[in-house]
Amino acid sequence: QVQLVESGGGLVQAGGSLRLSCAASGSIFSINGMGWYRQAPGAQRELVATIISGGSTNYADSVKGRFTIPISRDNAKNTVYLQMNSLKPADTAVYYCNAVVERFRGGPKYDYWGQGTQVTVSS
């Protein structure tokens, strides 16, 4: 199996910063991409940011210029971060880590999700 463990959520004032981390472990041959999604109360889960093997990143328009997936050697260790700056109350949500995992060479790719971490931004 594959496990994703997130950390770093919490309560912060508007304008503040938080850094989320997500570590993938288990039966992993390769990870094709990792990313962050969020779900606010009463809303659908939405993409926040993704990074694919090779380092290309993609961001939702609502977070461009404020959120970043730092490129680091930890990416090679199946760990991804989300640096969130200039946080707004609208960023309040449960943030979920996602990984697209190939468990063995030539095998199918599956989506795995973390348990979620709460981010609350007060005004």
GUSETI-170634 format. One record per residue (C-alpha): residue number from 0; residue in one letter; chain; x, y, z. Coordinates in nm, 2 decimals, padded with zeros to 4 digits. Example, Ala and Ser with C-alpha at 12.3 -4.5 7.8 and 13.67 -1.06 7.14 Angstrom:
2
node nr: 0 rest: A kette: A x: 01.23 y: -00.45 z: 00.78
node nr: 1 rest: S kette: A x: 01.37 y: -00.11 z: 00.71
This chain:
123
node nr: 0 rest: Q kette: A x: 00.00 y: 00.00 z: 00.00
node nr: 1 rest: V kette: A x: 00.09 y: 00.37 z: -00.02
node nr: 2 rest: Q kette: A x: 00.05 y: 00.62 z: 00.26
node nr: 3 rest: L kette: A x: 00.06 y: 01.00 z: 00.23
node nr: 4 rest: V kette: A x: 00.11 y: 01.19 z: 00.56
node nr: 5 rest: E kette: A x: 00.05 y: 01.56 z: 00.57
node nr: 6 rest: S kette: A x: 00.15 y: 01.81 z: 00.83
node nr: 7 rest: G kette: A x: 00.18 y: 02.18 z: 00.88
node nr: 8 rest: G kette: A x: -00.17 y: 02.31 z: 00.89
node nr: 9 rest: G kette: A x: -00.30 y: 02.54 z: 01.15
node nr: 10 rest: L kette: A x: -00.45 y: 02.88 z: 01.23
node nr: 11 rest: V kette: A x: -00.29 y: 03.19 z: 01.10
node nr: 12 rest: Q kette: A x: -00.39 y: 03.55 z: 01.06
node nr: 13 rest: A kette: A x: -00.46 y: 03.70 z: 00.72
node nr: 14 rest: G kette: A x: -00.14 y: 03.80 z: 00.55
node nr: 15 rest: G kette: A x: 00.05 y: 03.53 z: 00.73
node nr: 16 rest: S kette: A x: 00.23 y: 03.22 z: 00.60
node nr: 17 rest: L kette: A x: 00.22 y: 02.84 z: 00.65
node nr: 18 rest: R kette: A x: 00.42 y: 02.56 z: 00.50
node nr: 19 rest: L kette: A x: 00.25 y: 02.22 z: 00.44
node nr: 20 rest: S kette: A x: 00.44 y: 01.90 z: 00.39
node nr: 21 rest: C kette: A x: 00.34 y: 01.56 z: 00.25
node nr: 22 rest: A kette: A x: 00.55 y: 01.25 z: 00.27
node nr: 23 rest: A kette: A x: 00.47 y: 00.94 z: 00.06
node nr: 24 rest: S kette: A x: 00.58 y: 00.60 z: 00.17
node nr: 25 rest: G kette: A x: 00.50 y: 00.23 z: 00.10
node nr: 26 rest: S kette: A x: 00.50 y: 00.03 z: -00.21
node nr: 27 rest: I kette: A x: 00.63 y: 00.29 z: -00.46
node nr: 28 rest: F kette: A x: 00.82 y: 00.23 z: -00.78
node nr: 29 rest: S kette: A x: 00.78 y: 00.59 z: -00.91
node nr: 30 rest: I kette: A x: 00.57 y: 00.89 z: -00.85
node nr: 31 rest: N kette: A x: 00.45 y: 01.07 z: -01.16
node nr: 32 rest: G kette: A x: 00.33 y: 01.37 z: -00.98
node nr: 33 rest: M kette: A x: 00.22 y: 01.51 z: -00.65
node nr: 34 rest: G kette: A x: 00.00 y: 01.79 z: -00.56
node nr: 35 rest: W kette: A x: -00.23 y: 01.98 z: -00.33
node nr: 36 rest: Y kette: A x: -00.60 y: 02.01 z: -00.34
node nr: 37 rest: R kette: A x: -00.84 y: 02.18 z: -00.09
node nr: 38 rest: Q kette: A x: -01.20 y: 02.16 z: 00.01
node nr: 39 rest: A kette: A x: -01.38 y: 02.44 z: 00.19
node nr: 40 rest: P kette: A x: -01.71 y: 02.37 z: 00.38
node nr: 41 rest: G kette: A x: -01.99 y: 02.32 z: 00.13
node nr: 42 rest: A kette: A x: -01.76 y: 02.34 z: -00.17
node nr: 43 rest: Q kette: A x: -01.61 y: 02.09 z: -00.41
node nr: 44 rest: R kette: A x: -01.25 y: 01.98 z: -00.38
node nr: 45 rest: E kette: A x: -01.03 y: 02.20 z: -00.60
node nr: 46 rest: L kette: A x: -00.68 y: 02.19 z: -00.73
node nr: 47 rest: V kette: A x: -00.43 y: 02.42 z: -00.56
node nr: 48 rest: A kette: A x: -00.09 y: 02.32 z: -00.70
node nr: 49 rest: T kette: A x: 00.08 y: 02.03 z: -00.86
node nr: 50 rest: I kette: A x: 00.43 y: 01.92 z: -00.95
node nr: 51 rest: I kette: A x: 00.52 y: 01.65 z: -01.20
node nr: 52 rest: S kette: A x: 00.83 y: 01.44 z: -01.24
node nr: 53 rest: G kette: A x: 01.08 y: 01.68 z: -01.41
node nr: 54 rest: G kette: A x: 00.98 y: 01.97 z: -01.19
node nr: 55 rest: S kette: A x: 00.70 y: 02.14 z: -01.38
node nr: 56 rest: T kette: A x: 00.45 y: 02.31 z: -01.16
node nr: 57 rest: N kette: A x: 00.09 y: 02.42 z: -01.21
node nr: 58 rest: Y kette: A x: -00.11 y: 02.66 z: -00.99
node nr: 59 rest: A kette: A x: -00.47 y: 02.76 z: -00.95
node nr: 60 rest: D kette: A x: -00.53 y: 03.12 z: -01.06
node nr: 61 rest: S kette: A x: -00.65 y: 03.20 z: -00.71
node nr: 62 rest: V kette: A x: -00.31 y: 03.12 z: -00.55
node nr: 63 rest: K kette: A x: -00.06 y: 03.22 z: -00.82
node nr: 64 rest: G kette: A x: 00.20 y: 03.45 z: -00.69
node nr: 65 rest: R kette: A x: 00.12 y: 03.35 z: -00.33
node nr: 66 rest: F kette: A x: 00.16 y: 02.97 z: -00.31
node nr: 67 rest: T kette: A x: 00.47 y: 02.78 z: -00.42
node nr: 68 rest: I kette: A x: 00.58 y: 02.42 z: -00.44
node nr: 69 rest: P kette: A x: 00.95 y: 02.45 z: -00.36
node nr: 70 rest: I kette: A x: 01.18 y: 02.24 z: -00.57
node nr: 71 rest: S kette: A x: 01.41 y: 02.05 z: -00.34
node nr: 72 rest: R kette: A x: 01.59 y: 01.73 z: -00.31
node nr: 73 rest: D kette: A x: 01.31 y: 01.61 z: -00.09
node nr: 74 rest: N kette: A x: 01.10 y: 01.59 z: -00.40
node nr: 75 rest: A kette: A x: 01.32 y: 01.30 z: -00.49
node nr: 76 rest: K kette: A x: 01.25 y: 01.15 z: -00.15
node nr: 77 rest: N kette: A x: 00.87 y: 01.14 z: -00.22
node nr: 78 rest: T kette: A x: 00.81 y: 01.45 z: -00.01
node nr: 79 rest: V kette: A x: 00.64 y: 01.76 z: -00.14
node nr: 80 rest: Y kette: A x: 00.58 y: 02.10 z: 00.03
node nr: 81 rest: L kette: A x: 00.34 y: 02.38 z: -00.02
node nr: 82 rest: Q kette: A x: 00.46 y: 02.73 z: 00.08
node nr: 83 rest: M kette: A x: 00.16 y: 02.95 z: 00.14
node nr: 84 rest: N kette: A x: 00.22 y: 03.32 z: 00.17
node nr: 85 rest: S kette: A x: -00.01 y: 03.62 z: 00.19
node nr: 86 rest: L kette: A x: -00.29 y: 03.40 z: 00.32
node nr: 87 rest: K kette: A x: -00.65 y: 03.51 z: 00.29
node nr: 88 rest: P kette: A x: -00.96 y: 03.40 z: 00.48
node nr: 89 rest: A kette: A x: -01.08 y: 03.26 z: 00.14
node nr: 90 rest: D kette: A x: -00.79 y: 03.01 z: 00.17
node nr: 91 rest: T kette: A x: -00.95 y: 02.84 z: 00.47
node nr: 92 rest: A kette: A x: -01.01 y: 02.48 z: 00.38
node nr: 93 rest: V kette: A x: -00.89 y: 02.13 z: 00.44
node nr: 94 rest: Y kette: A x: -00.58 y: 02.07 z: 00.23
node nr: 95 rest: Y kette: A x: -00.52 y: 01.73 z: 00.08
node nr: 96 rest: C kette: A x: -00.21 y: 01.59 z: -00.06
node nr: 97 rest: N kette: A x: -00.23 y: 01.38 z: -00.38
node nr: 98 rest: A kette: A x: 00.02 y: 01.15 z: -00.55
node nr: 99 rest: V kette: A x: 00.00 y: 00.96 z: -00.88
node nr: 100 rest: V kette: A x: 00.19 y: 00.64 z: -00.80
node nr: 101 rest: E kette: A x: 00.32 y: 00.36 z: -01.01
node nr: 102 rest: R kette: A x: 00.37 y: 00.07 z: -00.77
node nr: 103 rest: F kette: A x: 00.58 y: -00.14 z: -01.01
node nr: 104 rest: R kette: A x: 00.76 y: -00.09 z: -01.34
node nr: 105 rest: G kette: A x: 00.51 y: -00.08 z: -01.62
node nr: 106 rest: G kette: A x: 00.22 y: -00.11 z: -01.38
node nr: 107 rest: P kette: A x: -00.09 y: 00.11 z: -01.37
node nr: 108 rest: K kette: A x: -00.09 y: 00.45 z: -01.21
node nr: 109 rest: Y kette: A x: -00.31 y: 00.51 z: -00.91
node nr: 110 rest: D kette: A x: -00.42 y: 00.82 z: -00.72
node nr: 111 rest: Y kette: A x: -00.36 y: 00.83 z: -00.35
node nr: 112 rest: W kette: A x: -00.47 y: 01.09 z: -00.10
node nr: 113 rest: G kette: A x: -00.36 y: 01.20 z: 00.24
node nr: 114 rest: Q kette: A x: -00.60 y: 01.24 z: 00.53
node nr: 115 rest: G kette: A x: -00.61 y: 01.62 z: 00.50
node nr: 116 rest: T kette: A x: -00.48 y: 01.90 z: 00.72
node nr: 117 rest: Q kette: A x: -00.69 y: 02.20 z: 00.82
node nr: 118 rest: V kette: A x: -00.58 y: 02.55 z: 00.73
node nr: 119 rest: T kette: A x: -00.78 y: 02.83 z: 00.89
node nr: 120 rest: V kette: A x: -00.71 y: 03.20 z: 00.81
node nr: 121 rest: S kette: A x: -00.86 y: 03.46 z: 01.04
node nr: 122 rest: S kette: A x: -00.94 y: 03.81 z: 00.92
